[in-house]
Each structure stands twice: as structure tokens, then as C-alpha cells.
Amino acid sequence: MMSLAGLALYLVFLGLFLYALYWVVNRAVLHALRTHHDEVRTGATPSGSPRPGG
């Protein structure tokens, strides 16, 4: 059975990993939303999508 110190260390590393994962995903989502907002604002269409009415 894992000792109390080992369990605490495991939980700390698990928490750090989950926080890092959250930070990376959060930055990626915010960047995607910002890019999409800029495309919508300037009237640009994403690459590969057909232009409406064209």
C-alpha cells in the first residue's frame, strides 16, 4: 500500500498535470475564438469553406 507521503506526492503531481493541461487547452481555445472573431469582423471566410452566394 502506498504511504501517505507517496499518496500526497502523487496527488500533487496529478494536480500539476491537470492544471498544465487546463492552461494549454484554455490558451488554444481563446486563440481560436480570437482568430474566429477577427475573421468574422473582417468578413474573411475560413480556408477550405465555400463562399456564400459565390
N, C-alpha and C positions, 0 to 999 in steps of 0.2 A: 504494500500500500504506500502511496506517495506521502511523504512527510508534509507537515503544514507549511514549511518554508518552500518546499518544492511546488506545492499547490499555489501558494501566493505568487511565486515567480512565474509559473505557468499562466496564471490569470493576468499578471502584469503584461507579459509578452502578448497574450491574446488581445488584451485591450489596446496595446500599441499597434498591433497589426490591424485591428478593426478601425482604429482612428485613422491610420495611414490610408487604408482602403477608402474610407469615407471622404478623406481630404482629396484624394486623386479623382474619385468619381464626381465629387461636388465641383471641382475645378473644371472637369471636362464638360459637365452639363451646363455650367454657367457660360463657358466659352461657346458651346454650341448654341445656346439661347441668344447670346450676344451677336454671334455671327448671323443667325437666322433673322434677328431683329434688324440688323444692318441691311441684309438682303431685301427684306420686306420694305424697309424705309426707302431704299434707293430704287426699288422696283425691279431688282435683278431676280432671275429665276435660278434655282439650283442647277448645277450642271447635270445633264442627262435627262432632265424633265422637259417635256414639250411646252412650248409657249402657248398660253391660252389664246384661242382665236387665230392662231397663226398657222 
